[in-house]
Amino acid sequence: MAENRASVYGEGVPCWVDAQLPDVAAGRRFYGELFGWTFEDAQDGSSWARLGGEPVAGLARKADGRLPTVWTVYFATPDIEGLADRVWAAGGQVVTAPMPVADLGTSALVTDPEGAVFALWEPGRHPGFGRRHEPGTFAWAELYTRDTEAANTFYGGLFHEALFGPDARPDFGRAPVSDVFPAEMPPHFLVHFGVEDCEAALGAVSRLGGRIQAPPFETSYGKVAVVTDNQGASFAVLQR
């Protein structure tokens, strides 16, 4: 797994995802069945999902019922304070200021100028994914936005090396909201998990009490379907 660990998580590379859920135990059952994840309680109070013993995602209980039930993508940075300042300067918002998470690292919650929420992660003991880009793990993040040019300018300024540098292997893209969702849907990041068979994954989602938001469609990065889990958190399954 060495290729997948900290050294590749340069600034602007998606390095972790977590879901804020009303019922973490129900989430463990749903995602354990769907992706073959096992779980353990983590130091930060969340439940860490593992695949083959390696960390792949987190499930946390929503602290406030008014908060959305949602998957959040974290972008790596060696300087979270500096990056949060740059988000603000570029027209975004800092929702939650940088805050240590035990000795695992430091996190912050921010938005882009259109209001799409994402998180920043400066690693301590926890660099991020132990596995990715394979079935049952993080595979991609797509930003659905109203203005792709403005999004390219904002994220290109924040994460230029990760998106456009000589060694760039971007793990996220930008697309108009109206490509997949109703035009009134707010801009947002959609976390994608890899699957071997998109149709089989959709059958499992339905059987486990989730629902299909958008049936399979072809993209430049594979076949995608958008679903919600049995508590309403949206995510996508991606067959390369």
N, C-alpha and C positions, 0 to 999 in steps of 0.2 A: 504493500500500500504506500510505499515511500513517496512515489510520484504524486500521490494525492494529498500529501500533508502540507504543513505550514509553508514550506519554501515556495509553493506555487501560488499562495494567496497574497499576491501583491495588492497594492491599493486599487480598489474598484472591482476586485474579483469577488463574486458571491461566495461566501465561506460558510454560511449556516442558514438554516430556516427553522422557524418554530411556529406553532399554532397556539392561539389563545382560545381555549374551549371552556364551556360551562361545566363539562363533565369529563375529566381527564381519563377516568377508568373506562368510560364508553369509547373515548378516543383510542385508548390502547387496544381495545377489542377490535375496533374498526380497522385501524391501520396495521395491527398485527396480522389480521386475517388477509388484508389486501396485499401487503408488501412483504409479509414474513418477518416483520420486525419483532425483536424482543425488547424489553424495557427494564430500566433501572431508575431509581430515584437519584437525582443529581444534587450537587451541592447548592445549586441556585434555587432549589425548591421545585424545579420542573421535573418532568419524567423524560429521560433521554431514550430515544429509539436507537437500537443497534442492529446492524446487519453483519453477520459473520464476526461479531464481537467489536466492530468498529462503529463509532457514533455517526449517525446520519441525519438526525432531526431532533427537535425538542417539542414536547407537549406541555403546556402550562395552563393552570386554571385562571380564568379571567378574574381579575381583582374586582371588577365592577361590571354588573350585568348590563349596563348601558353601553359598554365597549363592544365593538364588532367582534364576531367570531370569525377569525381570519388567520391565514398563513402570512408570515412576514419574512422577507429575505434580508439578510445581513451582508453588507459589503465590508471587506477587510480594509484596514488602514493601520499604518504604523503610528499615526498621530491623530487621535480622534478629536481632540480639542481644535486642532488646526483645520481639520476637515469640516467639523460642525460650523466653524466660523466661515469657511468658504461656501458651504450650503446657504447660510444666511446672506452672505454678500451677493450670491448669484440669484437671490429672489426666492429661495426656499424658506422653510420654517424649521426651527428646532423645537420639537414637541416635548421631548424629554432630554434634558441636558446630560452630557456624559456622566455615567455612574458606574462605579466598580461593581462587578458581580462576583462576590467572594474573591478568590484568587484566579478565577477562570479568565477574566479579561474585563474590558470596559465597554459598555454599550450606550448608544444614544438612539433615539427615535426622531426621525426628521421627515419633511415632505419636500417634494419638488415645487416649483412655482404653480403648478396646476393642482396641487394637493395630493398627489400620489404618495403614499406612505412607504418608507423603507427604513432600515436600521443600519447603523454603523457598528463595527466590532474591531476593537484594538485588542489583539490576543494577549492573554497572560498564559496560564497553564493549558487553556483550551484553544488550539489554533483554528478549529472548525471541523468540517467534514473529514471523517476518516476514509470514506468511500464516496464516490460520486460518478456520474456519467455511466451508470450501469443500471439494470433493472432493480427497482426498489429503492433507488437513491435519487438525490437531486440531479436533474439533467439540464434545466434551462429556467430562466425567468424572463417573461415577456411583460414589458410595460405597455399597457393599453392607454393611449393618450389622445387628447383632442388635437394636439399640434405636434406632429413628429419632428418638424424642423426645430421648434423651440426646445423640445426634449433632447434632440441631438446636440444642440448648442449647450444646454445645461449639463448633461451628463458627459459630453465630450470635454467640457471645461474641467469638470470634477475628476473624471477618470480617464484622462486622455491616453495614458500608457496602456491601460487595460483594454480599451476599446480600439485604439488606433496605432499603438506602438509597434515596433518591429517584431516583438514576440507575442503580440496580442492573440489570445484565443478566447474571444468574448463568450460569456455564458449568459448574456442577456441581450434582448432586442427591443425595438420600439415599433408599435403598430397603431393605426387609428382604432379607437374604441369601436367605431361602427363596423369594423371588419368582422367582429364576432358577437358583439353585445349591442343592446339597444343604445341609441345615440345619447340617451339621458344617463347612462351608467357613468358614475364618476371615474376619472382616471385612476388606475391602480396597477400594481404589480401582480402577476399571476405566476405562482410557483409551479413548475412542471417536474413530475417524477417519471423516471424511465420505467417502461414496461416492455415485456417481450411481445405481447399481443394486445393491441388496443381494444379489440372487441371483447376478448376474454376479461380484460380489466373492467370494462363497462358492465359486463354481466355480474362481476363480483361486487362492484359498487352498488348496483341495484339490489342485489341479494342482501347486502349488509345494511340497507336502509338509506343509502345515499341517493342522489338523483343526477340525471344527466342534464347539464345546462346547454351544451352545444355538442352535437354528434360529431364523429370524426371528420376532420378536414385536413388537407395537405398544406404543409408550410415548407419553407426552404430548409428547415432543420428537422423535418420528420412529420409523421402523422400524429395529430393532436386531437384530444377530446377534452372538453371542460366539464367538470363535475362538482358536486358539493358532497361533503361527508354527511353523516347522519345527524350532525349538529348545525349544519349550514355553512361550514367553512369551504370556500371555493378553492380548487386546485385543478391542475391539468395532468393528464397522463400522456406521455410522449413515447411513440414507437419509432425508433430511428430507422 
